[in-house]
Amino acid sequence: MMLEQLGIQPGERLLELGAATGYNAALMATLTGADGHVTTIDIDEDLVAGAREHLAAASIDNVEAVAADGALGHPETAPFDRVIATVGAHEVPAAWLDQLTPGGRLVAPVRLRGCASRSIVFERDQDGWRSLGSEMAIFMPLRGLGDDARRVLDLTGTGEVTLQIHKDNNHATDPDTLTGVFDSPACEVWTGVHFVPMESFEWLDLWLACHLPNPLMRMEVAPAAKESGLVRPMFPSVAMATTAADGSLAYLTIRAADPDPDGGRRYEVGVIGHGPNAQELAEQVSVEISTWDQASAPAPSDSPFPTPRPSRTPTPASWSWTAPPSP
Ligand SMILES: C[S@@+](CC[C@H](N)C(=O)[O-])C[C@H]1O[C@@H](n2cnc3c(N)ncnc32)[C@H](O)[C@@H]1O
């Protein structure tokens, strides 16, 4: 999927961040062909040694595997026609953009507002950089210079419920106000928004990540906290949550709902709030979920045949960076 996003052409010069086994670099080398070249970088020297061995065993000789911090790109073999990160970036290092040719393309898994991870295609336009599309993709984060420094807050004091936070939401995730938040009563808000089994939550997560004042965070729940009824997360051991500066917290939950008109199983999304303004925060999240549901209503079908449950429309999304004009 990411190689499709990258759209490699024969004879291009390519850079990959995150060499690991060298497998993806081998695919890139094959796509660009004998006239092209791939530089692949990993921060772990032993992985680079392994990648070199694998590439040699596959008789691929147009790949250079380099041990370095990929956040700096690779000025020695720049410029590149395409750059791909097979490692997660919280913020896109400037070197990746600077080392692209004027018509070049970047594909990178970017963690938006610290939580919604999407592989985004970027190309230059007259004002800077503009996205051409995105797909859900979650990768291990960059280590080293580009480390996104996520932290984990213990919400219960026992490690049973933790919240993964990062610098974009620190202002409303103060450990002093949030620890013990589940000691206050829970308030539930049910949204009337339904999902069917196996339906992806990616567009809802993206919407909430971009629309809530404080973005979503990953809340991890140990079995004991679930079994005691302290927390009812949406997934077996995880729920997405948001917080307010006053120490309130709201997280997503789910319950079985009445079957749809065709008898299919479905689930209703809800929000559970705790803390001084639990009701207000849970309602705020619920309103955003309903707004997203209306915005993603299935497109009208012109098929003469009834479809059991038409899919939601993906949330339109685009990202851009303005860049200063060239000197
Ligand atoms: C999911 S793996 C990449 C898979 C690889 N493309 C393949 O085909 O096997 C992510 C890799 O990114 C590497 N990595 C993490 N931080 C890095 C950094 N700052 N620079 C370069 N590589 C990094 C990790 O060591 C890991 O090997």
The ligand as an ORCA input file, in Angstrom:
! r2SCAN-3c Opt
* xyz 0 1
  C       9.008     -1.424     10.743
  S      10.726     -1.453     10.690
  C      11.069     -1.191      8.982
  C      10.805     -2.400      8.111
  C      11.717     -2.456      6.891
  N      11.445     -1.414      5.933
  C      11.749     -3.807      6.220
  O      11.524     -3.897      4.998
  O      12.016     -4.814      6.911
  C      11.204      0.085     11.434
  C      12.680      0.256     11.553
  O      12.953      1.625     11.826
  C      14.166      1.658     12.522
  N      14.381      2.986     13.127
  C      13.914      3.479     14.294
  N      14.371      4.735     14.492
  C      15.132      5.036     13.421
  C      15.864      6.178     13.038
  N      15.924      7.281     13.807
  N      16.550      6.145     11.879
  C      16.516      5.039     11.088
  N      15.823      3.917     11.403
  C      15.139      3.923     12.552
  C      14.052      0.522     13.508
  O      15.330      0.131     13.986
  C      13.344     -0.539     12.652
  O      14.285     -1.421     12.115
*
